[in-house]
Amino acid sequence: MIHKVNLTITIIAVLIFIGFGDSFLPKPFSTYSLQTRNTINQLVIGLFPVWRPRINPHQRTEKQLDDIQNNRPNQK
């Protein structure tokens, strides 16, 4: 039972340190808290690659508008 309580208190303390430590802790610890949070943020952002579509979703519409403006027959 004591181990479960200690683990819970430790997890809460770590979350408070990472989340809010830079606002109330003294200087060296506030810097560590900010650096830890920034490192975790960069790690999470790095897990998700930037999504770019393989095709231009507006290409067909732009081609049709160009055909209409230049009085060309609609081609598929």
N, CA, C and O atoms as a printed pandas DataFrame, in Angstrom:
     atom_number atom_name residue_name chain_id  residue_number  x_coord  y_coord  z_coord
0              1         N          MET        A               1    0.831   -1.194    0.000
1              2        CA          MET        A               1    0.000    0.000    0.000
2              3         C          MET        A               1    0.870    1.250    0.000
3              4         O          MET        A               1    0.573    2.228   -0.687
4              5         N          ILE        A               2    1.948    1.207    0.779
5              6        CA          ILE        A               2    2.841    2.363    0.875
6              7         C          ILE        A               2    3.508    2.632   -0.466
7              8         O          ILE        A               2    3.739    3.788   -0.820
8              9         N          HIS        A               3    3.823    1.575   -1.218
9             10        CA          HIS        A               3    4.469    1.746   -2.513
10            11         C          HIS        A               3    3.530    2.431   -3.502
11            12         O          HIS        A               3    3.965    3.244   -4.317
12            13         N          LYS        A               4    2.249    2.099   -3.425
13            14        CA          LYS        A               4    1.266    2.696   -4.317
14            15         C          LYS        A               4    1.113    4.190   -4.018
15            16         O          LYS        A               4    0.997    4.998   -4.940
16            17         N          VAL        A               5    1.112    4.554   -2.751
17            18        CA          VAL        A               5    1.001    5.955   -2.350
18            19         C          VAL        A               5    2.251    6.726   -2.781
19            20         O          VAL        A               5    2.153    7.835   -3.306
20            21         N          ASN        A               6    3.410    6.137   -2.558
21            22        CA          ASN        A               6    4.655    6.794   -2.960
22            23         C          ASN        A               6    4.719    6.990   -4.475
23            24         O          ASN        A               6    5.163    8.035   -4.950
24            25         N          LEU        A               7    4.280    5.996   -5.223
25            26        CA          LEU        A               7    4.280    6.103   -6.678
26            27         C          LEU        A               7    3.323    7.198   -7.142
27            28         O          LEU        A               7    3.654    7.971   -8.041
28            29         N          THR        A               8    2.161    7.267   -6.545
29            30        CA          THR        A               8    1.183    8.296   -6.902
30            31         C          THR        A               8    1.717    9.695   -6.603
31            32         O          THR        A               8    1.591   10.600   -7.428
32            33         N          ILE        A               9    2.305    9.869   -5.439
33            34        CA          ILE        A               9    2.871   11.174   -5.063
34            35         C          ILE        A               9    4.018   11.544   -6.000
35            36         O          ILE        A               9    4.140   12.703   -6.397
36            37         N          THR        A              10    4.847   10.586   -6.352
37            38        CA          THR        A              10    5.968   10.848   -7.255
38            39         C          THR        A              10    5.472   11.261   -8.637
39            40         O          THR        A              10    5.993   12.213   -9.218
40            41         N          ILE        A              11    4.478   10.563   -9.167
41            42        CA          ILE        A              11    3.936   10.911  -10.489
42            43         C          ILE        A              11    3.325   12.300  -10.475
43            44         O          ILE        A              11    3.535   13.072  -11.411
44            45         N          ILE        A              12    2.573   12.634   -9.435
45            46        CA          ILE        A              12    1.973   13.969   -9.330
46            47         C          ILE        A              12    3.051   15.038   -9.231
47            48         O          ILE        A              12    2.940   16.093   -9.855
48            49         N          ALA        A              13    4.097   14.770   -8.446
49            50        CA          ALA        A              13    5.190   15.745   -8.302
50            51         C          ALA        A              13    5.910   15.962   -9.636
51            52         O          ALA        A              13    6.256   17.094   -9.972
52            53         N          VAL        A              14    6.134   14.896  -10.393
53            54        CA          VAL        A              14    6.803   15.022  -11.694
54            55         C          VAL        A              14    5.928   15.814  -12.662
55            56         O          VAL        A              14    6.432   16.672  -13.388
56            57         N          LEU        A              15    4.636   15.540  -12.683
57            58        CA          LEU        A              15    3.731   16.278  -13.573
58            59         C          LEU        A              15    3.673   17.764  -13.215
59            60         O          LEU        A              15    3.649   18.614  -14.105
60            61         N          ILE        A              16    3.651   18.079  -11.932
61            62        CA          ILE        A              16    3.663   19.485  -11.501
62            63         C          ILE        A              16    4.992   20.135  -11.865
63            64         O          ILE        A              16    5.020   21.279  -12.319
64            65         N          PHE        A              17    6.102   19.408  -11.667
65            66        CA          PHE        A              17    7.417   19.945  -12.020
66            67         C          PHE        A              17    7.497   20.257  -13.508
67            68         O          PHE        A              17    7.976   21.326  -13.889
68            69         N          ILE        A              18    7.037   19.346  -14.350
69            70        CA          ILE        A              18    7.112   19.548  -15.797
70            71         C          ILE        A              18    6.122   20.615  -16.241
71            72         O          ILE        A              18    6.458   21.475  -17.055
72            73         N          GLY        A              19    4.926   20.566  -15.720
73            74        CA          GLY        A              19    3.874   21.457  -16.206
74            75         C          GLY        A              19    3.958   22.878  -15.694
75            76         O          GLY        A              19    3.719   23.820  -16.450
76            77         N          PHE        A              20    4.290   23.053  -14.435
77            78        CA          PHE        A              20    4.200   24.379  -13.823
78            79         C          PHE        A              20    5.459   24.815  -13.081
79            80         O          PHE        A              20    5.468   25.887  -12.476
80            81         N          GLY        A              21    6.500   24.029  -13.112
81            82        CA          GLY        A              21    7.699   24.296  -12.317
82            83         C          GLY        A              21    8.399   25.586  -12.653
83            84         O          GLY        A              21    8.999   26.208  -11.776
84            85         N          ASP        A              22    8.338   26.011  -13.920
85            86        CA          ASP        A              22    9.052   27.231  -14.293
86            87         C          ASP        A              22    8.381   28.484  -13.757
87            88         O          ASP        A              22    8.986   29.556  -13.778
88            89         N          SER        A              23    7.157   28.380  -13.280
89            90        CA          SER        A              23    6.469   29.576  -12.780
90            91         C          SER        A              23    6.675   29.812  -11.278
91            92         O          SER        A              23    6.512   30.942  -10.818
92            93         N          PHE        A              24    7.026   28.786  -10.506
93            94        CA          PHE        A              24    7.146   29.012   -9.063
94            95         C          PHE        A              24    8.437   28.489   -8.439
95            96         O          PHE        A              24    8.736   28.822   -7.292
96            97         N          LEU        A              25    9.201   27.686   -9.156
97            98        CA          LEU        A              25   10.446   27.173   -8.591
98            99         C          LEU        A              25   11.575   28.196   -8.718
99           100         O          LEU        A              25   11.522   29.065   -9.589
100          101         N          PRO        A              26   12.606   28.105   -7.853
101          102        CA          PRO        A              26   13.754   29.009   -7.987
102          103         C          PRO        A              26   14.517   28.735   -9.291
103          104         O          PRO        A              26   14.271   27.738   -9.969
104          105         N          LYS        A              27   15.425   29.620   -9.619
105          106        CA          LYS        A              27   16.056   29.698  -10.932
106          107         C          LYS        A              27   16.614   28.390  -11.500
107          108         O          LYS        A              27   16.200   28.031  -12.603
108          109         N          PRO        A              28   17.496   27.661  -10.865
109          110        CA          PRO        A              28   18.020   26.498  -11.598
110          111         C          PRO        A              28   16.950   25.444  -11.873
111          112         O          PRO        A              28   16.971   24.800  -12.922
112          113         N          PHE        A              29   16.014   25.261  -10.937
113          114        CA          PHE        A              29   14.975   24.257  -11.131
114          115         C          PHE        A              29   13.937   24.699  -12.150
115          116         O          PHE        A              29   13.399   23.872  -12.885
116          117         N          SER        A              30   13.650   26.004  -12.200
117          118        CA          SER        A              30   12.686   26.483  -13.188
118          119         C          SER        A              30   13.235   26.308  -14.603
119          120         O          SER        A              30   12.484   26.009  -15.531
120          121         N          THR        A              31   14.535   26.493  -14.766
121          122        CA          THR        A              31   15.159   26.283  -16.073
122          123         C          THR        A              31   15.082   24.812  -16.466
123          124         O          THR        A              31   14.792   24.498  -17.621
124          125         N          TYR        A              32   15.336   23.908  -15.526
125          126        CA          TYR        A              32   15.252   22.474  -15.807
126          127         C          TYR        A              32   13.830   22.075  -16.183
127          128         O          TYR        A              32   13.626   21.256  -17.079
128          129         N          SER        A              33   12.855   22.652  -15.502
129          130        CA          SER        A              33   11.461   22.350  -15.795
130          131         C          SER        A              33   11.097   22.800  -17.208
131          132         O          SER        A              33   10.452   22.060  -17.951
132          133         N          LEU        A              34   11.503   23.988  -17.571
133          134        CA          LEU        A              34   11.205   24.516  -18.908
134          135         C          LEU        A              34   11.898   23.689  -19.987
135          136         O          LEU        A              34   11.297   23.376  -21.015
136          137         N          GLN        A              35   13.150   23.339  -19.755
137          138        CA          GLN        A              35   13.886   22.524  -20.737
138          139         C          GLN        A              35   13.268   21.134  -20.880
139          140         O          GLN        A              35   13.191   20.598  -21.985
140          141         N          THR        A              36   12.832   20.558  -19.774
141          142        CA          THR        A              36   12.196   19.243  -19.820
142          143         C          THR        A              36   10.902   19.298  -20.609
143          144         O          THR        A              36   10.640   18.427  -21.438
144          145         N          ARG        A              37   10.087   20.320  -20.356
145          146        CA          ARG        A              37    8.823   20.463  -21.082
146          147         C          ARG        A              37    9.065   20.685  -22.567
147          148         O          ARG        A              37    8.367   20.102  -23.396
148          149         N          ASN        A              38   10.043   21.520  -22.921
149          150        CA          ASN        A              38   10.348   21.753  -24.334
150          151         C          ASN        A              38   10.858   20.485  -25.016
151          152         O          ASN        A              38   10.516   20.216  -26.168
152          153         N          THR        A              39   11.667   19.717  -24.312
153          154        CA          THR        A              39   12.169   18.457  -24.869
154          155         C          THR        A              39   11.033   17.474  -25.120
155          156         O          THR        A              39   10.987   16.829  -26.167
156          157         N          ILE        A              40   10.121   17.360  -24.167
157          158        CA          ILE        A              40    8.977   16.462  -24.332
158          159         C          ILE        A              40    8.096   16.937  -25.483
159          160         O          ILE        A              40    7.618   16.122  -26.272
160          161         N          ASN        A              41    7.876   18.247  -25.588
161          162        CA          ASN        A              41    7.072   18.787  -26.692
162          163         C          ASN        A              41    7.702   18.463  -28.037
163          164         O          ASN        A              41    7.005   18.035  -28.957
164          165         N          GLN        A              42    9.000   18.658  -28.165
165          166        CA          GLN        A              42    9.681   18.369  -29.429
166          167         C          GLN        A              42    9.636   16.876  -29.747
167          168         O          GLN        A              42    9.516   16.494  -30.911
168          169         N          LEU        A              43    9.729   16.040  -28.730
169          170        CA          LEU        A              43    9.649   14.595  -28.934
170          171         C          LEU        A              43    8.277   14.201  -29.469
171          172         O          LEU        A              43    8.173   13.424  -30.418
172          173         N          VAL        A              44    7.231   14.739  -28.858
173          174        CA          VAL        A              44    5.868   14.408  -29.290
174          175         C          VAL        A              44    5.604   14.955  -30.689
175          176         O          VAL        A              44    5.005   14.263  -31.513
176          177         N          ILE        A              45    6.035   16.174  -30.972
177          178        CA          ILE        A              45    5.843   16.752  -32.301
178          179         C          ILE        A              45    6.611   15.946  -33.343
179          180         O          ILE        A              45    6.136   15.783  -34.467
180          181         N          GLY        A              46    7.784   15.441  -32.989
181          182        CA          GLY        A              46    8.584   14.656  -33.917
182          183         C          GLY        A              46    7.981   13.297  -34.240
183          184         O          GLY        A              46    8.354   12.682  -35.239
184          185         N          LEU        A              47    7.060   12.819  -33.417
185          186        CA          LEU        A              47    6.424   11.535  -33.682
186          187         C          LEU        A              47    5.459   11.594  -34.856
187          188         O          LEU        A              47    5.203   10.579  -35.504
188          189         N          PHE        A              48    4.926   12.775  -35.132
189          190        CA          PHE        A              48    3.949   12.936  -36.194
190          191         C          PHE        A              48    4.575   13.693  -37.358
191          192         O          PHE        A              48    4.845   14.888  -37.240
192          193         N          PRO        A              49    4.811   13.017  -38.478
193          194        CA          PRO        A              49    5.408   13.709  -39.625
194          195         C          PRO        A              49    4.425   14.707  -40.236
195          196         O          PRO        A              49    3.212   14.611  -40.045
196          197         N          VAL        A              50    4.974   15.651  -40.963
197          198        CA          VAL        A              50    4.135   16.646  -41.627
198          199         C          VAL        A              50    3.415   15.958  -42.782
199          200         O          VAL        A              50    4.039   15.298  -43.613
200          201         N          TRP        A              51    2.116   16.118  -42.822
201          202        CA          TRP        A              51    1.332   15.486  -43.871
202          203         C          TRP        A              51    1.220   16.429  -45.052
203          204         O          TRP        A              51    0.823   17.585  -44.907
204          205         N          ARG        A              52    1.570   15.927  -46.211
205          206        CA          ARG        A              52    1.429   16.691  -47.449
206          207         C          ARG        A              52    0.751   15.792  -48.469
207          208         O          ARG        A              52    1.203   14.672  -48.710
208          209         N          PRO        A              53   -0.320   16.271  -49.066
209          210        CA          PRO        A              53   -1.013   15.432  -50.048
210          211         C          PRO        A              53   -0.138   15.181  -51.271
211          212         O          PRO        A              53    0.653   16.037  -51.667
212          213         N          ARG        A              54   -0.287   14.005  -51.862
213          214        CA          ARG        A              54    0.499   13.663  -53.036
214          215         C          ARG        A              54   -0.012   14.349  -54.290
215          216         O          ARG        A              54    0.719   14.494  -55.271
216          217         N          ILE        A              55   -1.241   14.761  -54.255
217          218        CA          ILE        A              55   -1.824   15.436  -55.422
218          219         C          ILE        A              55   -2.308   16.822  -55.013
219          220         O          ILE        A              55   -2.503   17.109  -53.832
220          221         N          ASN        A              56   -2.492   17.658  -56.002
221          222        CA          ASN        A              56   -3.057   18.980  -55.757
222          223         C          ASN        A              56   -4.574   18.831  -55.769
223          224         O          ASN        A              56   -5.140   18.543  -56.823
224          225         N          PRO        A              57   -5.258   19.015  -54.635
225          226        CA          PRO        A              57   -6.701   18.772  -54.599
226          227         C          PRO        A              57   -7.511   19.758  -55.443
227          228         O          PRO        A              57   -8.665   19.479  -55.769
228          229         N          HIS        A              58   -6.936   20.891  -55.798
229          230        CA          HIS        A              58   -7.668   21.898  -56.561
230          231         C          HIS        A              58   -7.283   21.903  -58.040
231          232         O          HIS        A              58   -7.754   22.749  -58.800
232          233         N          GLN        A              59   -6.448   20.984  -58.440
233          234        CA          GLN        A              59   -5.934   20.973  -59.810
234          235         C          GLN        A              59   -7.060   20.771  -60.825
235          236         O          GLN        A              59   -7.097   21.481  -61.829
236          237         N          ARG        A              60   -7.964   19.845  -60.603
237          238        CA          ARG        A              60   -9.048   19.576  -61.547
238          239         C          ARG        A              60   -9.975   20.784  -61.677
239          240         O          ARG        A              60  -10.385   21.136  -62.783
240          241         N          THR        A              61  -10.303   21.415  -60.556
241          242        CA          THR        A              61  -11.185   22.587  -60.589
242          243         C          THR        A              61  -10.514   23.745  -61.316
243          244         O          THR        A              61  -11.148   24.431  -62.118
244          245         N          GLU        A              62   -9.237   23.959  -61.037
245          246        CA          GLU        A              62   -8.526   25.046  -61.711
246          247         C          GLU        A              62   -8.447   24.803  -63.209
247          248         O          GLU        A              62   -8.551   25.747  -63.991
248          249         N          LYS        A              63   -8.264   23.548  -63.626
249          250        CA          LYS        A              63   -8.207   23.228  -65.052
250          251         C          LYS        A              63   -9.555   23.486  -65.713
251          252         O          LYS        A              63   -9.609   24.023  -66.819
252          253         N          GLN        A              64  -10.632   23.113  -65.050
253          254        CA          GLN        A              64  -11.961   23.345  -65.611
254          255         C          GLN        A              64  -12.261   24.834  -65.717
255          256         O          GLN        A              64  -12.832   25.275  -66.715
256          257         N          LEU        A              65  -11.895   25.606  -64.721
257          258        CA          LEU        A              65  -12.100   27.053  -64.784
258          259         C          LEU        A              65  -11.275   27.670  -65.909
259          260         O          LEU        A              65  -11.750   28.561  -66.612
260          261         N          ASP        A              66  -10.065   27.207  -66.076
261          262        CA          ASP        A              66   -9.212   27.693  -67.149
262          263         C          ASP        A              66   -9.822   27.351  -68.513
263          264         O          ASP        A              66   -9.792   28.175  -69.427
264          265         N          ASP        A              67  -10.376   26.140  -68.654
265          266        CA          ASP        A              67  -11.020   25.746  -69.910
266          267         C          ASP        A              67  -12.237   26.618  -70.202
267          268         O          ASP        A              67  -12.463   27.015  -71.346
268          269         N          ILE        A              68  -13.015   26.913  -69.169
269          270        CA          ILE        A              68  -14.211   27.745  -69.364
270          271         C          ILE        A              68  -13.814   29.168  -69.756
271          272         O          ILE        A              68  -14.432   29.761  -70.640
272          273         N          GLN        A              69  -12.811   29.705  -69.120
273          274        CA          GLN        A              69  -12.388   31.074  -69.417
274          275         C          GLN        A              69  -11.788   31.195  -70.808
275          276         O          GLN        A              69  -11.893   32.250  -71.433
276          277         N          ASN        A              70  -11.170   30.148  -71.298
277          278        CA          ASN        A              70  -10.534   30.190  -72.618
278          279         C          ASN        A              70  -11.413   29.570  -73.702
279          280         O          ASN        A              70  -10.943   29.330  -74.814
280          281         N          ASN        A              71  -12.692   29.307  -73.391
281          282        CA          ASN        A              71  -13.672   28.769  -74.339
282          283         C          ASN        A              71  -13.203   27.479  -74.991
283          284         O          ASN        A              71  -13.413   27.279  -76.188
284          285         N          ARG        A              72  -12.580   26.614  -74.232
285          286        CA          ARG        A              72  -12.184   25.314  -74.744
286          287         C          ARG        A              72  -13.236   24.288  -74.323
287          288         O          ARG        A              72  -13.859   24.438  -73.272
288          289         N          PRO        A              73  -13.435   23.257  -75.127
289          290        CA          PRO        A              73  -14.406   22.222  -74.728
290          291         C          PRO        A              73  -13.902   21.469  -73.500
291          292         O          PRO        A              73  -12.699   21.347  -73.270
292          293         N          ASN        A              74  -14.832   20.980  -72.739
293          294        CA          ASN        A              74  -14.489   20.256  -71.521
294          295         C          ASN        A              74  -13.873   18.912  -71.884
295          296         O          ASN        A              74  -14.500   18.102  -72.567
296          297         N          GLN        A              75  -12.653   18.677  -71.431
297          298        CA          GLN        A              75  -11.956   17.424  -71.728
298          299         C          GLN        A              75  -11.699   16.691  -70.421
299          300         O          GLN        A              75  -11.408   17.304  -69.394
300          301         N          LYS        A              76  -11.809   15.389  -70.477
301          302        CA          LYS        A              76  -11.545   14.600  -69.265
302          303         C          LYS        A              76  -10.308   13.815  -69.382
303          304         O          LYS        A              76   -9.942   13.097  -68.451
